[in-house]
């Protein structure tokens, strides 16, 4: 079986804020079609790495490429991003917000797509409801819809299940699985190791601004005497956390 | 439609959907109308002609003239009917008749009237109101009596009815027409008023234009969908359009009233002017450039800070700097300090008001106005670039305090145009 191509390449990446280096020297690749877990304790630089990859933060040094070039919105490969800091236009209706983002992402019929999605996630009656009148879980469903509405080639999810109830969590994992089946490359930042073991093909464990562990889930587990990822995480960060 | 177009459409539509926009848009003209009405009412109450004051046609009027000043007791009332005041010799008898309802208004000119200048008015009606004002008839009779006591010219001098004809020569010695002078003032004065209204009505909205994305944590979702420059330009265009819509809402009733009044012949000859098209176009361009720089500076404030409240504080400072020329009105009026006037005209934040004031007082040439418009437009473009750059720097920095050193750090490569 031929080796899958690297759709994301990060080389010698360094970034810091206010004189403090967050990522020292990070290199990794994400292969096309895989589910990649970006793991680490709070504040270790996972979100910063993703923001730098998407051009939101400028790298101090190194190269962060998506499909061979720096990310530019609307150009080249389609990226869906569900950020950790999630928000929507609170005073607008659900359908207006989804329609707006759909148009920005180049959808031809964003309204139709949005209505179908809302029906799927059980929000069809809330299409015209103002966003701030939805519950937190309902808002998260809308945010997820906006993230995947352009049928992304790469889906980046920053703590996607944070705050989800079990029903919504299952729905989200279903959608992730569905996209994965269709060939979408997925990068997940999460603290739930059961999700990682169940979903991820390969993982990167960040510690002190460098890659502490990098490889397939089984490779990482083998290196740590076949302990569970949960136990490995506790072993690595336990003393500090 | 381009992404900029999508941002413009989304922002304009949601601005127009907000009740606060319509409340502000309609309240400002109403507030102006109320102001004009109050001024008119005050004038109405203090007038002395028979056209002003409460209607007296059909009322029973009388007077007691202890000073023997009045020469006549008949006047023409507001309905253009001759009306005569009944004469009473004794005040107590007249007051008695008033109290019994035989009279509606009684005027008492006391014996010491020539020294005190005092006239007493007594009224009795079914409904007395604070707006009742019955001094017009007695004022008319007193005026007529005063006229007969002195030479006509003495009366005109005292009552300031002398016509002073002034002939002013321009620098090239041609005689300046007063109407021409006023027609030159109208376009910049109207633009100054409109700009002021835009600042008052839309100032806060402009400041909040880019803080909303930060406050509501939408920036990251947006920044993977659209380039920051497209987002900022789209926001600015939408804010300009909202301002134009605001002006149209303001100008339509004014224009309609003017046309209606013109067609009805209600506008006196001296109030109809032939406006100089060059002046009108230049004033309109100054207004557009002024609103552009106000928008750009407001967006820059929004990009610098994290919350709408902070942005409002910044905008308050900007508005204060913008109205500094108004506070220095005298130097524009008499052009006593041409250097300061010129500096204020080309310093971008004070330039809008300074250019308009100099145009109103005719202290500026068309070439200088054009330079001012170019200055405002170029600086606005630079400010928009700076606002975009700063927005990129702190779009996802949700902390309140900003570090200016960090804000001016290295730009990212992928968003460069």
Interface residues (C-beta under 8 A of the other chain):
Chain A: X17 X18 X51 X54 X55 X56 X57 X58 X60 X70 X71 X72 X73 X74 X79 X80 X81 X83 X85 X86 X87 X88 X89 X90 X91 X92 X96 X100 X101 X103 X104 X105 X143 X146 X147
Chain B: X1 X3 X6 X7 X10 X14 X18 X212 X216 X217 X218 X220 X221 X222 X223 X224 X225 X226 X227 X392 X395 X396 X398 X403 X406 X409 X410 X411 X412 X413 X414 X415
